[in-house]
Amino acid sequence: MTQRTAILGLGLIGGSIGMALRAAGWTVVGWGPREASLRSALALGAIDLFAGTVREAIENAGLVIVASPIRAMPDLFRAIAHAARPGTVVTDVASVKAQVMAWAAELLPPSIHFVGGHPMAGREVQGVAAADAGLLRGCTYCLVGGDEAGLAEAQQLVGAVGARSLVISAEDHDRAVAAASHLPFVTAAALVQCLGTELADLAGSVASSGFRDSTRIALGSAAMHADICNFNSRAIGEMIDRLIHELELFRQELDSPGIERRFEEAAQARQLWGKSRAGRRAEDTKQAGLFIVPGREG
């Protein structure tokens, strides 16, 4: 067990990790750009204490978790490079991995063990006030890269928060989450935008559970998803092209009885996924009031 863990960024994910680690007996120090969030994190039990600077936070820490917005990570990596002791393990929780791994390789010295991380859990509500020690319990926690020592430490972290580790390449991760996480958000946002002012008119009056469920994730953090799109644009763009192609096929069959077959195929594919371990876990998480969409870190 790591004697001291630093979390840089105490938003939903950083706060939830801190709560889970403290419940498992870990000592957690936090840092973030807003003192109010740090004081809230302390009051909520997400951290044991908070630091005034990154250097102070990571001093004597064996594990550093970067839970900041993606755009803030290069500056944090630079600060870590100057302050972390040799042998420190550093990981992150960002929703994109190829860009983060490139920054880590460029900005962190070889004496620091970096392992990319991404817990596939979150909710629409943002900030440390929404943090929950059980948020990551049972979720898939992607781990990318790292040497034997770093990966072993990262897997201890995953176990401590109750998640299941999935070791994967950065490229495979970014393609997979583009399909399963990023495209659904963009699609939900596009559906809301498509209706536009009609939501304030008759369409909004008749909208019910179908519209609610289809667009729920559009309530997620705009800033976080802008970063995701900017730093995983190629994979997301490919998935948007595939979606457009599928929509064109549906449009071509709008007047054809054959469209029923397309609906049946979609239902069968969705049912198969729902019966899989990942599908069952997602449904269990939903029933618990949690949602498998990324939450904002900060």
N, C-alpha and C positions, 0 to 999 in steps of 0.2 A: 504494500500500500504506500502511496506517495505521502510523505509527511506534511507537505504543504503544496497546495494547488492554487494558482492564480487564474482568475477569470477576468479577461479584459472585455468588458461590454456586458452590462447587466440588464438586458431586455428579457423577453419571454424565454428564449432558449437558454441564454446564459444564467438567468435566474433559476430556471427549472433544474438545470444541471447542478448549480450550486446547492439547491435544496436537497437534491437526491444524494449528492456526495456527502453533505453534512450528516444526513440521516444514516449514511453508511460509515460514519466515523472519521471522514476526511476533514482536514482543516482547510478552509477556503478563504482566501483574501480576494477582494474585488477592486476593480478600477473601472472608471468610465468617465466620459467627458462632462457629465452632469451630476453635481453633488446631490441634488434632490433624489435622483434615481438610486444613488449609492446608499443614501440614508434609508430610502424605502426598502432596498434590498436587505440592509442590516436589520431593519425592524421586522421584515417578513421571514427572516431566518435563512435567506439565500447565501449569506456570507457570514464569516466570523468577525471580520473587520474589513475596512476599506482603506485604500492607500491614496495619497494625493498625487502620485506620479506613477507612470508605468514602471520606472526603475524601482521604486519602492515596493510596488506590488509583486514583482517577479524576483526580488531579492530572496535568495534561499529557497525558491520554489523549485520543486523537481519536475512539475508539470505546469505548463502554461496553456490555457484554452483561450483562443482568440474568438470571441463571440460578437464581434463588431459588424457594422455594415461592410459589405464587400469593398467599397471604395476606400474605406479607412484602413484596410489591411496593409498596404505597402508601408505607410508611415509607422504602423505598429510593428511590423517586421523589422524595420530599421532600428526602432527603439529597443526591441528585444535583442537584436544583434549586438548592441552596445552594452546591454545590461545583464543578460542571462549568463549564468555560469556554464562552463563546459559540461556537457552531458545532459543538460536540460532537455526535456521532451516538450515539443510545442505541437499543438494541434489546433484545428479550427472547426467551425460548424457551418461554413458557407455552403450555399446551394449550388455552386459551380466549383469544379475542381481543377480543370486544366489550367486556367489562368492563375488560380491560387498556388498550384504546385510550381508554376513558372516563377511567380514572385518569390516563393520560398527558396527556390534554387538560386535565384539571383541575389537575394538580400540577406539570407541567413548563412552564417559560417558553417563549415563542416562539423564543428564541435557540437552543434545543436542538432538533435534528432527531430526532424519534422515528419509528421504523419497527417495527411489530409483527412478530415472527418466531415460527415454530414448525417445528423440524426433525422430520419424521415418522420418527423412529428411536428406539430404546431397547432395553431388555431388562429382565427381571424383577429381576436382581441390582442392588442399589442402591449408591450411594456412589462416591466417586472411585476406590476400589480396582478397580472394574469398568470404569473409563474406558478408551477405546480410540481411538487416532488415526484409525482407519478406520471408526468407528461410523456416521458420517454420510455416508460415501462412497456416492454413487449414490442417496441418498434424496431425496424431495421436501422442499424447504424452503420453507414458506409465508411470504410477506412481505405485510404489510398496511399500507396507508396510507403516509405519508411524502411529503416533497417530493422534487424531483429529486436534490438533493445527498445527502439521507439514503438514498434508495433505491439510488443508485449505490454508496454505501459498503457498504450491506447486501448488495448483490449481489457485491461483492468478497469479503465474508466468506463467502457461500455458495460461491463459486468456490474459495476457499482451503481449505475443508473437503471439497471434492469432491462437493458436493450439487448438485441442480437446483432453481432458484428457480421458484416459482409465485406470481405476484402475484394477490391475491384480496381481496375485501372481508371485513371482520370477520364480518358476518352469514353470508355464504356459507361461510366457514371453519368457523364454529361449528356450522352445520347439517351440513356434510360430515363433520367429525370426530365429531359426535354419532352419526352413522350408522356410520361405518367404524372408529372407535376406541373411543369411550366406551360405546356400546351393547354391543359384544362383551365389554368388561370387566364391565359390570353383569350381563350374561347369564351369563357364566362364574361370577361370584360367586353369582348366584341358583341356578344349577345345583348348586353345591357345598352351598349352604344347604338346597336342596330335599332332598338326600339325608340331610343332618344326621347323626344317630348311625348311620345305616345304613352309612356309610363304614367304621365300626369293626366291622361285622358282615358278613353274607354279600355284600352289594352291593360292599363294599370289596374282598372277596376275589376277586370275579370281574371287577372293573374292570380294564381294560387300556388299550391305546393310544388307543381312541376317547375314553374318559373323560379320559385324560392330555392329549390334544391339545385337547379341547374346553374344558378348565378351566385350561390352562397359564397364561393371562394373569391368572387370579384370584390368582396369586402376586405381582402387582404391588403397588406401594406403596399401602397403605390411606389414608395421609394425603394423598397426591397426588390419588388418585381421589376422595376426599371433597371436596377443593377443586374438582376438575373438575365434579363433580355440583352443588355449591353455586353455582358461577359460570357454569354452562351448563345450568341446570336446565330451562329451557323447551324447548330443542332436544332434550335427552336425554329429557325427559318425552314429547315427541311421538313419538320413536322407540320408547320403551317401549310406548306405546299401539298403534303399528303392529305391534310384535312380538306383543303380546297378541292383536290381531286375527288375525294369521296363525296363532297357536297355536290359537285357537278354530276356525279353518277346518280345521286338521289334526284337531282333536278330533272335529269333525262327520263326518269321513270315515274315522275309525278302523275302522269295520266295512264300509267300501265299497272295492271294487277300484279305484275312482277315485282313491284316495289315491296310487296308483302314479304317476299323471299329475303330481301335485304334487311328488313326489320327483324325477321326471324334469325338470320345469321348473327346479327348484332346481339340479340337477346341471348343466343346460345353461347357466344363468346363471353358475354358478361357473366352468365351463370357459371361457366367453367372457372373463370377467375374468382368468382365469389366463393366457390368451393375449395379453392386453393388455400394454403396456410396463410399467405399474404392477404387474400381476400377476407378470410375469416377474422384475421387479426384487425384489419381495417374496420370491419363491421363491429367487432367488439369494442374497439376504441371509440367509434361513433356513438355506440350505445352508452358509453361512459361519459359522453359529453365533450369528447375531444375530437379533433379533426386532423386528417392526414394531409395537411398543407403546411408549407414552411411558415414559421412565425418570424417576425422581425427581430433581429438581434441589435442591441445597442444599449 
